Amino acid sequence: MIKMKFDKQLLIILFILAILSILTIYSAQNILPNYLDNLYIKQLLWYTLGFFIIFLIMKININWLYDHIWLFYIIGNIALLLLLIIGKPVNGAKCWFQIYGIGSVQPSEFMKLILIILLAREMEHFNRENKNPSILDEFKFLIKVFFIVLIPSILTFLEPDTGNVLIYILITLIILLIGGIRYRWYLCLLFIIMGIIIGIIGLYFFNLSLFKKLLGDDFFLRINRLLDWSNKDGYQLEKGLVSIGSGGLFGTGIKNVPLYFPEAQTDFIFAVYASSFGFIGSVVLIVLLIAFDIKIINIAKNTKEKINKYFIAGVIGMLIFQQFQNIAMTFGLMPITGITLPFISYGGSSLILFMIMIGITLNISKT
């Protein structure tokens, strides 16, 4: 029997977040459509399954995951491809498989975990094989990483799911940075990205018909959403801000969200939370999230294996980005990208993904 030497405080914070998540989703029920009347019960079931998965993962040898990650990568890309072929559109996007008796499963969520594990493995292997890598060695490695990330990024972008594509790229940059890749490559990437952005913006403003022809109407709509954000405009943003403001210091209470706005249970869950629990409750949530992140960072500091450090770097980078992006977009400080708030937003795929990550992280903390 394995002695459970792990960070118990991390689990305590996670349990508190679970309670807040279920209460917030329950509070959103008064503005959700009738067919979504039992989401808080489903979230409770997903959390129950998630905690079971955490304790299960803590008992396995995580080296098995590193050794077989290429197989999961192939399966993940096949799932993304099948989604484009046979997936049924929901709100104009093919992001989910509908499985009878379970609900929807989002392959792009699990691809984030697959990429973190795969890139951590490849980064560790590269550093082990190249004690003093040359510019050419790094260039060859970066080309390999580029194609590893490119395939799922294209498939996910075509769904379309821009938010998760951004997270794929973020994960890659963080692991490369922690892995010690020379900074000059980031400068090269910055110039490339700036050139692409300038080209797209120029095409958008000076040749709109060619823009639509080359990039499609979906991309056109995404540009409009960015412009809505920069103008602090848009139906969803306006309603979300009103709900946040209605919370005052102590909140309006459970199931008293004042008005309807789309995706209240997922993308705009923080607006529901702020309305229900007010400014004081919002500060408590943010402090809990920060404490949670710090605990994970401390686990990374204490682990000896570089591959585990790279893995946790990818996890914490993704967590902090999603936390900041989700909360900031509800205030109009960031574009609305459909990125959920980890451990608070409703969603089976997203929640199980994060619970698996925490299970692996706690497994690492035992070593």
Summary of the structure (lengths in Angstrom):
residues: 367
radius of gyration: 21.0
end to end distance: 15.5
largest distance: 67.3
contacts: 1164
relative contact order: 0.16
helix: 73%
strand: 2%
